[in-house]
Amino acid sequence: MFKEAMYSTKFADMHQSCPCCGQSFEPEPGYYYGAMYVSFAFNVAIFLVSLFILYQFVEEVTMAMMMGIVVVVVVGFLPVIFRLSRSLWINIFIRYEGPCGEIPKKLHE
């Protein structure tokens, strides 16, 4: 789906369509707005796990400590969360058909 390596400056660049089957990766304008909700769920999970870990190792958790940990973790995992949320979102609506050699190429205008 993505053109560049995960931890490059262009981690968000996507191919127009699948090089294998020809499936468009943006079926309609604004298609990936829903992926923001998936990303939000991942970020909430990161917040909760970070809070749990802090409570296990620190006697008193301050708001600054929590915000610092969450910002560092979320920014560090930004390319992973971005790609995972987009991949999950497209897989909700478009069925995976198998490896390249087993599927016919789609013809799109």
Secondary structure, 3 states (H helix, E strand, C coil): CECCCCCCCCCCCECCECCCCCCECCCCCCHHHHHHHHHHHHHHHHHHHHHHHHHHHCCCCCHHHHHHHHHHHHHHCHHHHHHHHHHHHHHHHCCCCCCHHHCCCCCCC
